[in-house]
Structure formats: structure tokens, C-alpha cells
Amino acid sequence: MPDTPNSRATRQRTQKLPAPARATEEHQPRGARRKRETRTRLLDAAFRLMAEKGMGSVAITDITEAADVGFGSFYNHFESKEAIFAALVEWVFEEFADTLDRLASGLSDPAEVVAVCVRHTLMRARREPVWGQLLIREGFSVHALNWGLGQRLLRDSQSGISAKRFVVPDHFLCLISVTGIIFAAIAAELHFSASVTRGVQRQKASGLGEQNFAERAAAVVLQALGVKRAEAERIAQLPLPG
């Protein structure tokens, strides 16, 4: 099968992978450029399929068909379905976790760090629904706490506990609760961004909708970590760095 996009693959590419997968091409031999383009198409296809169905329901043939790439060509780039999933995790989540670290690098208060990370996560889910869908679908998998985002939340919550900024009776269960709040908030963001129904309009009018939603979610996360409500709401409204 030729390595040229078909109409289906072109329509699916309305949302792009993060910058590492879309780096500006340098002057390279034609073969190297074609190889990189094919790898990117495979990642694009896997990104969307896994966001829609989950890794367990996606076969390599599904990925190659969606990418319009020959089945044998897949193994020129990845050893297995697990290998392409690992590459997606690195690009889609690790890259974002590194971005959060940069944004929060000038903050000394663990509560501010957590609030900034929650707000940026929800804002990105709003801008990039496929990214949000993949995060929700795989976020509770066995891989979750080993990802960059999971490790950062573990690190930042532990930092707050050590500094006596957060007060929690059980760190692990608190981490699970906070993660659940964040994923539920992402699901709500996706609902807001996709819905134009009267029901959603009524929710907005009654204050239950999307207005200041990222800040409200950040405040709830901080309260789950033991920060008093007034303080949590104040921190969640601070200007975002960077």
C-alpha cells in the first residue's frame, strides 16, 4: 500500500500531535524524510484510534489502515502495538508534563503548582478534545501512575504534604481521589466544548456550566488536599505564569 495519505487519513488529521511529532523538517535525505513522515502518520492514526477505543481494542492493522501505510512498514518503526503506545505516551503526556514543569518552575508554593497544573490540563483538554479523550481513556490504566502526569502529581502532592501545606489522612487514596476529580473535570470540559444544547445553556445560566470551570476545578482539587476553601479559591484565581 503506498505511503500517501488517503482522504480518510486527511480528514482525521484535524487535530495534530504535540510539537515533537510535528517538528519542522530540516534538510534531510529523501529517504529519511519519508521514514519520518510515515512514522508520524502511524502515530497520528494510533493517537485517534486509541483515544476512541483504548489500546486493548486497537489492532496494528487498524493503525496501518487508518494511516494508509503497508502492514509490514509498521515494523520498520515500532516493534509492537505496545511500542507505539509507549511512544504516544511520551509525546502526548510526557511532553505536556515537561511543559507544566516549565510553567510552574518559578513557583514555591505547592498549592500554586497544583492549581496551575490542573488549570492548564483542563484548558488543553478544551482546546484539544482528542488529547483529553486519550487522557481519560488511559488515565486509570495500570500505566497511569508511571506516566509523567501521574508522577508529577505524586511528586507535587508529596511536596505539599512534606511542607505541611497539604493535610491528608491517606496520601495514596487522596491521590486517587484527586485524579478522579481531574478526569471528571476533563470529561465535563469535553462535554462543554461539544455541546450547544439548551440543557447546557441552562447549566451556564444557572452557574453549573463552564464559566471559570478550570479555576473552580483547581479549587476543589486543593480542598481535597486539605487547603481551606477560601484559600483554595484565591489560589485558583491567581494569574497563570508564562
N, C-alpha and C positions, 0 to 999 in steps of 0.2 A: 504494500500500500504506500503511496507516495507521501513524503513528509511535507505536505502543503495543507493549510487549513481548509476545511470544508465549511459550508455555510453554517452548520450546527455549531462547530467549534468557534466560529467567528461571533455568533450571537451570544454564546456563553461567556465571551471574554469582556463583558461589560464592566466587570469588577476585576481589578488587577491584583496580583500578588504584591507584597511589600517590595521596597526598593531593591533588596539583594537579588531578587529573582528577575528584576527588570533593569539591571544596571545598564548604563549607556555603553553601547558596543564600542570597543576600541578597534584599532586596525589589527585584524587577525586574519590568518589564512581562511579561505572559504570553508574548508572542512571543519575548522574549529568553530566558526560562526554557526554553521548548520547544526553541529552537535549541540551547541549551547541552546539554539532555538528549539531543537527537538526536546531537550531536557525540560526547558521552560514550558513547552506545550503539555508535556506529560504532567508536570506539577500543577499547571492551571487546571487540567482536567481532573486530576486527583483531588485538588482543593475543593472543587464544586461538588463532585460526587460524594466525597466523604462528609462534607457539610450537610448534604441532603440525606444520605443513607447511613453514615457511620462506617468506619473502616471494615468491620466484620461483614458488611453486606455488599462491599465493592470488590469485584474481581479485577485482575490485571487486564483481562480482555475488555472490561468496561472502560478502563482508563485509556487503553490504546485506541479503542474505537472513538471515544469522545475527543481524543487528541488527534485523530486521523494519522496515527503512527503505526507502522507494522509491529506485530506482536513481538517478533524477535528483536526489534530495535529497543524495546523496553529494557532488555537485559544488558544493553550497551551502556546503560545509565544507572540502573538500580538492580541490586541482587534479588530483591523480593518486594512484595507489597509492603512488608514491614519497613523496608529500607526507604521507600518513597514516603511512607508516613512519617518516619523519623526526620526526613529532610523537610517535610511540611511543618512539623512541629518546630524545627529550628528556625525556619523562615517566618512562619506566621506568628509564633508565640515567643520564641527566644528573642527575635529581633525587636518585638514590641516591649518585652521585659527590659531589654537594654535601653530602649527609649525612655521608659519610665524611670529607670535608674538615673539617666542623664537629667531628666526634668526635675527629679527630687534631690539631686546631688547637693544643692545649696541649703537644704532644709535640715534643721537639727531636731525638731520635734517629731517623734514617731507618729503622732496623731495626724500631723500635717502631711507626712509622707503617705500614710494610708489613704487619706482623703483625696490627695492629688491623684494617686494611682486608680482609685475607684472611679473618680470623675472622668479621667482620660479613657479608661476602659469602656465606660458607658458611651462616651462621646464617639469613640471609634466604632462601637457596635452600631450606633445610629448611622454613621457615615458609610460603613461597610457591612451590610447585613450578612453577607456570606461568611465573613470573618466571625461575626457574632454567632451565627448558626453552628459553625465548626467548634467554637469555644464551648458552647452549651452542650453540643452532642458528645464531645470527647472529654469535657471538663470533669466528669465524675468517673472517668475510666481509671483503670489501675495505673495509668501513666501520669495522672493529673498532678500528684504532689511532686513528681520528679521534673515537671516542666519548669521553665524559667518563671512563669507567672506564679505557679504554686510555691516554688522555692522562695520567691521574693516575699510573698505573703507570709510564709512561715518565718522567714528572717525578720521581717518588719514587725510582726506581732510579737515575736520573742524579744526584739529590741525594746519595744514598748513595755513589755512585762518587766524586763530587767531594769528599766529606768523608772519603774513604778508609775508609768503613765497609763498603762492598761492594767486593769484588775479583773482577772478571770479565774473561776474556780477550777477549770479544766482546759488547759491550752489546746489539746487536740480536738476536743469536742467543740470548743469555741471556734477553732479554725474551720471545722466542717460547717458550723452554723453560718459563719461569715461568708464562706464560699458559696453556700446555698443562697444567701441574700443577694450576692453579686450576680449569680447566674439567673436568679428570678428577675432581677432588675434588668439584665440584658434581654431576657425574653420579653419583658414589658416594653423595652426600647424598640425591639423589633416589631412588636405589635403596633406601637405608636407610629413608627415610620411607614408601616404598610397599610394602615387603616385610615379611611376617610369616612367612616360610617357615622350615623347620628349618635350611636351609642358612645363612640369615642369623643365626639364633640360635646356630648353631655358630661362626660367624665372631665374634660378640660374645664368646662364651665363651672363644675362643682368643686374644682380643686383636686380631683383624684387623678388627673391626667398627667401630661408630660411636662408641664411648666416647672422649671428648676428641678427636673427629676434627678439628674445626676448628683446635684448637691443634696437633695433630700435623701437619696440612697446612701451617699457618703456619710451623712449624719447618722443614719440608722446603723451602719456598719460600726462607726465609732462608739455608739451607745452599746452595741453588742460586745465591744471590747472593754466596756466599763467606764467610758467617758460620760460625764453628766450631760444631760440633754442640751442645756443652754450653751455649754462649751462646745459640744459636738456640732451644733448648728452654726455657731460662729466660725469654727474652723472650716466647715464645709463651704462657707460662703467667701473665704479668702480668695484673692485673685490668684489665678493659676500661674505658676512660673513658666518662663520660656514661651 
